[in-house]
Amino acid sequence: MTKTKPILTVTMNPSVDIVYQLDSLKLATTNRVTSVYKTAGGKGLNVSRVLHQLSCPVLATGIIGGNLGEFVTQQLDAIHLAHDFLSTTYPTRNCLAILHDGKQTELLEPGPTLTAAESVHFIQHFANLLPKTQLVCISGSLAQGLPSDYYVKCIQLCREKNIPCLLDCANEALVKVLHSAAKPTLIKPNLSELSQIVHQSFSEDLEKKLIDVLAKPLFAGIEWIVVSLGSEGAFAKHNDHFYRVYIPSIEVRNPVGSGDATVAGLAYGLVQNLSDEKILSLGNACGILNAQENETGKINVQKLAALREQIQVMKIK
Amino acid sequence: MTKTKPILTVTMNPSVDIVYQLDSLKLATTNRVTSVYKTAGGKGLNVSRVLHQLSCPVLATGIIGGNLGEFVTQQLDAIHLAHDFLSTTYPTRNCLAILHDGKQTELLEPGPTLTAAESVHFIQHFANLLPKTQLVCISGSLAQGLPSDYYVKCIQLCREKNIPCLLDCANEALVKVLHSAAKPTLIKPNLSELSQIVHQSFSEDLEKKLIDVLAKPLFAGIEWIVVSLGSEGAFAKHNDHFYRVYIPSIEVRNPVGSGDATVAGLAYGLVQNLSDEKILSLGNACGILNAQENETGKINVQKLAALREQIQVMKIK
């Protein structure tokens, strides 16, 4: 395994995630917080951590800045996870989750606004990392200041080098990719993201509708489309084949990062050249295992084999 | 001025203060914050900044840790304010103020818990700085893990070296000092802190009551006691003399840090050997100027001379 090229994960707008746990949030006064938890956050970093737990070589990249950027890399160093970020002068953001009164109130900072020069510089940095990479996972939103077709450029570079590229993003950044000639190897929209893109609801006759929608020209050339259905499992298209993934019902502790863990499992399955069924069971198993932990981007690898046995992948067409 | 020894300010539990400005804080959902402001916080740092603006040589010390500790020292470096902090492995805290719906909701992290070894180490560090110091300002709460009589030890060291020591703290840390033989040169309780200490209210006949209370044995040996009365000015005792300070009515922008600015002004007056009246007018003027700025620990030095003219210091006894 040690001589294998790593999977490169891309996080363009990472964060230091702060969780405050309070019995009650009192407004208009001072709250003294005794339960404080700070971690390196960002979808690509979650992917990285799960790959790392799967003993898959991984290299994390993206853009960081300031003292909070250093916190991010120190957190990765602490678990011996390789990284090669580009630094910006504007500091990495905090994202705050306050757990209080049985609710979760989030406060998200916007993060750095990149300059045109930094935008160009990161593309060069990314291109330089590609020869050392066997597969790329791009996850999450773009930093401010980057054009919405920025991931199109990243995917073009992967295509030129014939490196598979998984893309997990939403909104305008995803739409730009779908309308471009630069096709990612895999996308993983959830049902509501897909609904938004195709302006269609999936309330009934789910499988038939998904087959019709994913066969549209908009998705042509994308080898893998994995649509996550939450507790209902997943629906997938690989070239001309369609699959339904059934998962066991589980007790969810923290669903945050489950999609990222799924991407990690799918990526790991792809680089191992597993069968379609095994790729899908591995991806979904990682997602479920993440949901069973309190920590985001964490899976209990010991439970992986048994869980995969409980996941059914049915070929539909 | 350059050859003068600096004033040493002590901040045992500094912070990185984050201010989020929102039209409205929506609970149980995600708030995207566009107005984010981060500064080095802590009462001793506010004193330092005001002294620095007064062109008084200052050296900031205390305990810092981790990436947020580095942020604190970088903020001081950026304004060329000298510092010599002791580092702990546990990171410096965030203190968060959310300004929303016309309210201010604060979330304060506890900060590092110091070990017994660190407690001893800082005392040594502090003692090493004293020969380079002409006056010490100790401000704010103790870090967790420190005994409540920790400031007593600091003041003892100042006394041994014959260095004046100003103490601005509350609660148990102040009570321990008052009951010890280590007398600070100056304390600056506000009326409610004083009320708590002496278990007495000051609702009527204010000046007479203050004269009686400050003459109690509890305060014997403390050269200066400056009781801040908010918009009503201040009341002060210097040895056997009592003073009332009358201040002009002003528009308050941000009162946070006004007490610290007052300490800075008093300290600067003391090291310049000014008259009692001038020391008190300088301290109060700095407090007022801080309240007229949005930024904590900031004063408009240009306005200082004119404002001091508007402050009346009346000798009562």
Boltz contact constraints between the chains, C-beta under 6 A:
constraints:
  - contact:
      token1: [A, 20]
      token2: [B, 107]
      max_distance: 6.0
  - contact:
      token1: [A, 27]
      token2: [B, 103]
      max_distance: 6.0
  - contact:
      token1: [A, 27]
      token2: [B, 105]
      max_distance: 6.0
  - contact:
      token1: [A, 28]
      token2: [B, 103]
      max_distance: 6.0
  - contact:
      token1: [A, 30]
      token2: [B, 106]
      max_distance: 6.0
  - contact:
      token1: [A, 31]
      token2: [B, 107]
      max_distance: 6.0
  - contact:
      token1: [A, 32]
      token2: [B, 108]
      max_distance: 6.0
  - contact:
      token1: [A, 33]
      token2: [B, 107]
      max_distance: 6.0
  - contact:
      token1: [A, 33]
      token2: [B, 109]
      max_distance: 6.0
  - contact:
      token1: [A, 36]
      token2: [B, 109]
      max_distance: 6.0
  - contact:
      token1: [A, 67]
      token2: [B, 67]
      max_distance: 6.0
  - contact:
      token1: [A, 67]
      token2: [B, 70]
      max_distance: 6.0
  - contact:
      token1: [A, 67]
      token2: [B, 71]
      max_distance: 6.0
  - contact:
      token1: [A, 70]
      token2: [B, 67]
      max_distance: 6.0
  - contact:
      token1: [A, 71]
      token2: [B, 67]
      max_distance: 6.0
  - contact:
      token1: [A, 103]
      token2: [B, 27]
      max_distance: 6.0
  - contact:
      token1: [A, 103]
      token2: [B, 28]
      max_distance: 6.0
  - contact:
      token1: [A, 105]
      token2: [B, 27]
      max_distance: 6.0
  - contact:
      token1: [A, 106]
      token2: [B, 30]
      max_distance: 6.0
  - contact:
      token1: [A, 107]
      token2: [B, 20]
      max_distance: 6.0
  - contact:
      token1: [A, 107]
      token2: [B, 31]
      max_distance: 6.0
  - contact:
      token1: [A, 107]
      token2: [B, 33]
      max_distance: 6.0
  - contact:
      token1: [A, 108]
      token2: [B, 32]
      max_distance: 6.0
  - contact:
      token1: [A, 109]
      token2: [B, 33]
      max_distance: 6.0
  - contact:
      token1: [A, 109]
      token2: [B, 36]
      max_distance: 6.0
